[in-house]
Structures are given as structure tokens and as C-alpha cells.
Amino acid sequence: MSRKNFGAKPLSAPQPVWILATYDENGTPNAMNAAWGGISEETELAVCLSPGHKTCKNFAVTGAFTVSMADAAHAAACDYVGIASGNKTPDKLARAGFTVEKSPLVNAPIIRELPICIECRVISYDLETCILRGEIVNVSVDESVLTDGKVDLAKAAPLCFDPFNGAYHVIGEKVGDAWGIGKALL
């Protein structure tokens, strides 16, 4: 097998496609697409966001944000909120066809059309590293993507980002149980 070197680049797949939603100081909702993030502790997530985003200005005021998982049914709308700037397009959520409701636990909007949402309080935001750390307060899931009370990824159809090719993919089929499939090798 031969290998090709791509150099020191942010290439790891799959990357989650997260839609971060916030309110501004007037209660106007905004959302953006962010793919450089992940769970960093039991009740913490981290995401890299450059400080010029409207989202950063908003969570600095409210101390909260939500993270919804983009899904296949809303791929175009999720991409749109990543390419349209909230600094220039204050109604971009409505233009994307998204509606919101206020989280009962944090001062941030939940996007109704996206079935999985992580509700967070800001722990910290580092202007030098651009790392936002959020405390996970709750994960809310629309019942439409549950089977027997559990999240059914086939129904949720979450997107992942392919940074190698600049593409979105839907999470694929199940190939085994975590902490189980490898037991055959013990």
C-alpha cells in the first residue's frame, strides 16, 4: 500500500455538521454552520469559531448557545446558514426556512426543524485560539427520530462533513455495537 501526504491540514473525517444558534441582545435568533467541534468532556463540548461571527458576539451577551445536528432533510438550509453572514443578513434563519423556540434551560434558540439539539452555557471563549467551550446542560431530541425511546440515526439522518472533498454525507449503516464487536478479538 502506498500513501499520499497531505501535510499539516485540518483533515479528519467524519466531522460533525453543527448548527450553533444564539440570540442577540434584542432577542433576535441567529445560527451558523460549524464543522470544527466535538465533545471534549463528559458534559462539555468545544468548537473553533473565529471572533468575527455574529454568533460569537451573541453568546458573549447571552452566555448561551445551542448546537443542533444538521440533517439530510435540511442540508441546503444548514449550508446556507454557514455561507450567509448574520452580520449582513439578520433574517438568515427565516430565509433558510428555520423556526425557533426558546430553550427552557439556556438563553438560546432551539431550531424546530433539526431534531437533535445540545443546549449549552458558555464556559469560556479564547480569542487567541478561537476555542469556544460549552457546558452541556441538556440534549433534547424530537420524538420523530426515536425508536423505542432511543435516538435512531437512520431516522435522524445526521450530516457529517468531509473536509477532504468539501462535501456533506449522511451517517451510514450500523456495522456493530460499540464495546461489543471487538470482544471477538479478546
ROGU-766833 format. One record per residue (C-alpha): residue number from 0; residue in one letter; x, y, z. Coordinates in nm, 4 decimals. Layout:
BEGIN
@pos->NUM&code->A&east->X&north->Y&up->Z
...
END
This chain:
BEGIN
@pos->0&code->M&east->0.0000&north->0.0000&up->0.0000
@pos->1&code->S&east->0.1327&north->0.3442&up->-0.0857
@pos->2&code->R&east->0.0336&north->0.6625&up->0.0943
@pos->3&code->K&east->-0.0040&north->1.0231&up->-0.0171
@pos->4&code->N&east->0.0963&north->1.3007&up->0.2240
@pos->5&code->F&east->-0.1417&north->1.5957&up->0.2536
@pos->6&code->G&east->0.0658&north->1.7903&up->0.5041
@pos->7&code->A&east->-0.0429&north->1.9577&up->0.8266
@pos->8&code->K&east->-0.4072&north->2.0364&up->0.7478
@pos->9&code->P&east->-0.7353&north->2.0112&up->0.9416
@pos->10&code->L&east->-0.8364&north->1.6865&up->0.7719
@pos->11&code->S&east->-1.0256&north->1.4370&up->0.9835
@pos->12&code->A&east->-1.3412&north->1.2576&up->0.8874
@pos->13&code->P&east->-1.6150&north->1.2436&up->0.9725
@pos->14&code->Q&east->-1.6637&north->1.5895&up->1.1190
@pos->15&code->P&east->-1.9996&north->1.6746&up->1.2742
@pos->16&code->V&east->-2.2022&north->1.9418&up->1.0991
@pos->17&code->W&east->-2.3239&north->2.1548&up->1.3848
@pos->18&code->I&east->-2.5636&north->2.4448&up->1.3635
@pos->19&code->L&east->-2.4933&north->2.6850&up->1.6506
@pos->20&code->A&east->-2.7844&north->2.9087&up->1.7428
@pos->21&code->T&east->-2.7857&north->3.2179&up->1.9625
@pos->22&code->Y&east->-2.9924&north->3.5229&up->2.0451
@pos->23&code->D&east->-2.8570&north->3.8745&up->2.0130
@pos->24&code->E&east->-2.9101&north->4.1499&up->2.2699
@pos->25&code->N&east->-3.2576&north->4.2174&up->2.1226
@pos->26&code->G&east->-3.3681&north->3.8532&up->2.1263
@pos->27&code->T&east->-3.3233&north->3.8063&up->1.7503
@pos->28&code->P&east->-3.2164&north->3.4498&up->1.6700
@pos->29&code->N&east->-2.9146&north->3.3692&up->1.4563
@pos->30&code->A&east->-2.7464&north->3.0446&up->1.3513
@pos->31&code->M&east->-2.4264&north->2.9371&up->1.1821
@pos->32&code->N&east->-2.2772&north->2.6157&up->1.0462
@pos->33&code->A&east->-1.9642&north->2.4931&up->1.2255
@pos->34&code->A&east->-1.7757&north->2.1721&up->1.1498
@pos->35&code->W&east->-1.4673&north->2.2001&up->1.3714
@pos->36&code->G&east->-1.6037&north->2.0774&up->1.7010
@pos->37&code->G&east->-1.6558&north->1.7809&up->1.9256
@pos->38&code->I&east->-1.7289&north->1.6516&up->2.2729
@pos->39&code->S&east->-1.4344&north->1.7410&up->2.4964
@pos->40&code->E&east->-1.5526&north->1.6210&up->2.8406
@pos->41&code->E&east->-1.8472&north->1.4324&up->2.9906
@pos->42&code->T&east->-2.0630&north->1.7477&up->2.9969
@pos->43&code->E&east->-1.8584&north->1.9760&up->2.7718
@pos->44&code->L&east->-1.8116&north->2.0426&up->2.4049
@pos->45&code->A&east->-1.5632&north->2.2586&up->2.2186
@pos->46&code->V&east->-1.5785&north->2.4263&up->1.8805
@pos->47&code->C&east->-1.3443&north->2.6528&up->1.6867
@pos->48&code->L&east->-1.5082&north->2.9825&up->1.5837
@pos->49&code->S&east->-1.3343&north->3.2933&up->1.4560
@pos->50&code->P&east->-1.4370&north->3.6002&up->1.6588
@pos->51&code->G&east->-1.5919&north->3.7935&up->1.3686
@pos->52&code->H&east->-1.9010&north->3.5717&up->1.3644
@pos->53&code->K&east->-2.2306&north->3.7213&up->1.4818
@pos->54&code->T&east->-2.2680&north->3.4040&up->1.6900
@pos->55&code->C&east->-1.9596&north->3.4992&up->1.8955
@pos->56&code->K&east->-2.0960&north->3.8472&up->1.9604
@pos->57&code->N&east->-2.4270&north->3.6944&up->2.0646
@pos->58&code->F&east->-2.3027&north->3.4336&up->2.3118
@pos->59&code->A&east->-2.0787&north->3.6984&up->2.4672
@pos->60&code->V&east->-2.4015&north->3.8798&up->2.5604
@pos->61&code->T&east->-2.6275&north->3.5851&up->2.6483
@pos->62&code->G&east->-2.3775&north->3.3327&up->2.7847
@pos->63&code->A&east->-2.5524&north->3.0520&up->2.5982
@pos->64&code->F&east->-2.5904&north->2.8724&up->2.2673
@pos->65&code->T&east->-2.7448&north->2.5592&up->2.1220
@pos->66&code->V&east->-2.5897&north->2.3068&up->1.8884
@pos->67&code->S&east->-2.8238&north->2.1259&up->1.6530
@pos->68&code->M&east->-2.7084&north->1.8426&up->1.4334
@pos->69&code->A&east->-2.7595&north->1.9203&up->1.0668
@pos->70&code->D&east->-2.9643&north->1.6575&up->0.8883
@pos->71&code->A&east->-3.0135&north->1.5362&up->0.5332
@pos->72&code->A&east->-3.3620&north->1.6855&up->0.5026
@pos->73&code->H&east->-3.2245&north->2.0342&up->0.5711
@pos->74&code->A&east->-2.8793&north->2.0105&up->0.4094
@pos->75&code->A&east->-2.9255&north->2.3163&up->0.1862
@pos->76&code->A&east->-3.0612&north->2.5297&up->0.4713
@pos->77&code->C&east->-2.7791&north->2.4165&up->0.7011
@pos->78&code->D&east->-2.5207&north->2.5021&up->0.4369
@pos->79&code->Y&east->-2.6890&north->2.8399&up->0.3779
@pos->80&code->V&east->-2.6575&north->2.9478&up->0.7421
@pos->81&code->G&east->-2.2862&north->2.8733&up->0.7067
@pos->82&code->I&east->-2.2312&north->3.0863&up->0.3985
@pos->83&code->A&east->-2.4626&north->3.3787&up->0.4792
@pos->84&code->S&east->-2.3303&north->3.6115&up->0.7498
@pos->85&code->G&east->-2.5537&north->3.7084&up->1.0403
@pos->86&code->N&east->-2.3636&north->4.0381&up->1.0443
@pos->87&code->K&east->-2.5073&north->4.1186&up->0.6989
@pos->88&code->T&east->-2.8254&north->3.9063&up->0.6865
@pos->89&code->P&east->-3.0105&north->3.9383&up->1.0175
@pos->90&code->D&east->-3.3048&north->3.7274&up->0.8962
@pos->91&code->K&east->-3.0977&north->3.4370&up->0.7633
@pos->92&code->L&east->-3.2778&north->3.1823&up->0.9840
@pos->93&code->A&east->-3.6120&north->3.2762&up->0.8294
@pos->94&code->R&east->-3.4564&north->3.2778&up->0.4813
@pos->95&code->A&east->-3.3307&north->2.9243&up->0.5493
@pos->96&code->G&east->-3.6852&north->2.8200&up->0.6409
@pos->97&code->F&east->-3.5998&north->2.7604&up->1.0069
@pos->98&code->T&east->-3.8237&north->2.8474&up->1.3004
@pos->99&code->V&east->-3.7157&north->2.8563&up->1.6633
@pos->100&code->E&east->-3.8398&north->2.8176&up->2.0160
@pos->101&code->K&east->-3.6551&north->2.9353&up->2.3257
@pos->102&code->S&east->-3.4746&north->2.6678&up->2.5219
@pos->103&code->P&east->-3.6320&north->2.6366&up->2.8662
@pos->104&code->L&east->-3.2841&north->2.5794&up->3.0160
@pos->105&code->V&east->-3.0488&north->2.8281&up->2.8474
@pos->106&code->N&east->-3.0920&north->3.1685&up->2.6821
@pos->107&code->A&east->-3.0642&north->3.0362&up->2.3271
@pos->108&code->P&east->-3.2969&north->2.9208&up->2.0489
@pos->109&code->I&east->-3.3767&north->2.5625&up->1.9529
@pos->110&code->I&east->-3.4254&north->2.5164&up->1.5783
@pos->111&code->R&east->-3.7537&north->2.3241&up->1.5480
@pos->112&code->E&east->-3.6722&north->2.1635&up->1.2132
@pos->113&code->L&east->-3.3489&north->1.9991&up->1.3366
@pos->114&code->P&east->-3.4404&north->1.7071&up->1.5633
@pos->115&code->I&east->-3.1287&north->1.6789&up->1.7855
@pos->116&code->C&east->-3.0177&north->1.9770&up->1.9932
@pos->117&code->I&east->-2.7496&north->2.0215&up->2.2598
@pos->118&code->E&east->-2.8275&north->2.3127&up->2.4924
@pos->119&code->C&east->-2.5171&north->2.4828&up->2.6351
@pos->120&code->R&east->-2.3921&north->2.7513&up->2.8680
@pos->121&code->V&east->-2.0683&north->2.9252&up->2.7723
@pos->122&code->I&east->-1.7751&north->2.8109&up->2.9867
@pos->123&code->S&east->-1.5144&north->3.0149&up->2.8013
@pos->124&code->Y&east->-1.4162&north->3.1620&up->2.4689
@pos->125&code->D&east->-1.0488&north->3.2223&up->2.3914
@pos->126&code->L&east->-0.9929&north->3.4999&up->2.1370
@pos->127&code->E&east->-0.6409&north->3.3750&up->2.0582
@pos->128&code->T&east->-0.7239&north->3.0091&up->1.9947
@pos->129&code->C&east->-1.0847&north->3.0762&up->1.8845
@pos->130&code->I&east->-1.1982&north->2.7851&up->2.1038
@pos->131&code->L&east->-1.5480&north->2.8048&up->2.2488
@pos->132&code->R&east->-1.6104&north->2.5681&up->2.5392
@pos->133&code->G&east->-1.9697&north->2.4994&up->2.6371
@pos->134&code->E&east->-2.1254&north->2.3200&up->2.9318
@pos->135&code->I&east->-2.3823&north->2.0694&up->2.8082
@pos->136&code->V&east->-2.6960&north->2.1439&up->3.0102
@pos->137&code->N&east->-2.9347&north->1.9203&up->2.8143
@pos->138&code->V&east->-2.9754&north->1.7233&up->2.4947
@pos->139&code->S&east->-3.3285&north->1.7468&up->2.3556
@pos->140&code->V&east->-3.4495&north->1.5182&up->2.0794
@pos->141&code->D&east->-3.7692&north->1.5344&up->1.8764
@pos->142&code->E&east->-3.9725&north->1.2178&up->1.9226
@pos->143&code->S&east->-3.9946&north->1.1758&up->1.5437
@pos->144&code->V&east->-3.6394&north->1.0357&up->1.5412
@pos->145&code->L&east->-3.6827&north->0.7953&up->1.8323
@pos->146&code->T&east->-3.7373&north->0.4210&up->1.8128
@pos->147&code->D&east->-3.8270&north->0.2522&up->2.1414
@pos->148&code->G&east->-3.7197&north->0.5675&up->2.3263
@pos->149&code->K&east->-3.3700&north->0.5727&up->2.1739
@pos->150&code->V&east->-3.2272&north->0.8003&up->1.9044
@pos->151&code->D&east->-3.2492&north->0.6223&up->1.5694
@pos->152&code->L&east->-2.9695&north->0.7585&up->1.3491
@pos->153&code->A&east->-3.1414&north->0.6211&up->1.0384
@pos->154&code->K&east->-3.4383&north->0.8478&up->1.1160
@pos->155&code->A&east->-3.2275&north->1.1435&up->1.2312
@pos->156&code->A&east->-3.0015&north->1.1251&up->0.9209
@pos->157&code->P&east->-2.7299&north->1.3497&up->1.0680
@pos->158&code->L&east->-2.4813&north->1.5017&up->0.8265
@pos->159&code->C&east->-2.1084&north->1.4749&up->0.8541
@pos->160&code->F&east->-1.8589&north->1.6987&up->0.6794
@pos->161&code->D&east->-1.5938&north->1.5520&up->0.4510
@pos->162&code->P&east->-1.3107&north->1.8075&up->0.4618
@pos->163&code->F&east->-1.1061&north->1.6082&up->0.2100
@pos->164&code->N&east->-1.3609&north->1.6799&up->-0.0627
@pos->165&code->G&east->-1.5699&north->1.9684&up->0.0732
@pos->166&code->A&east->-1.8851&north->1.7560&up->0.0870
@pos->167&code->Y&east->-2.1649&north->1.6534&up->0.3211
@pos->168&code->H&east->-2.2541&north->1.2885&up->0.3785
@pos->169&code->V&east->-2.5247&north->1.1145&up->0.5752
@pos->170&code->I&east->-2.4107&north->0.8844&up->0.8540
@pos->171&code->G&east->-2.4114&north->0.5317&up->0.7117
@pos->172&code->E&east->-2.5326&north->0.1948&up->0.8190
@pos->173&code->K&east->-2.4619&north->0.0308&up->1.1536
@pos->174&code->V&east->-2.1698&north->-0.2128&up->1.1389
@pos->175&code->G&east->-2.1632&north->-0.3305&up->1.5004
@pos->176&code->D&east->-2.2126&north->-0.2465&up->1.8658
@pos->177&code->A&east->-1.9595&north->-0.0245&up->2.0423
@pos->178&code->W&east->-1.7821&north->-0.2020&up->2.3274
@pos->179&code->G&east->-1.9051&north->-0.5302&up->2.1826
@pos->180&code->I&east->-1.7951&north->-0.6004&up->1.8252
@pos->181&code->G&east->-1.4288&north->-0.6166&up->1.9326
@pos->182&code->K&east->-1.4910&north->-0.8766&up->2.2032
@pos->183&code->A&east->-1.4411&north->-1.1473&up->1.9443
@pos->184&code->L&east->-1.0729&north->-1.0488&up->1.9389
@pos->185&code->L&east->-1.0236&north->-1.0709&up->2.3187
END
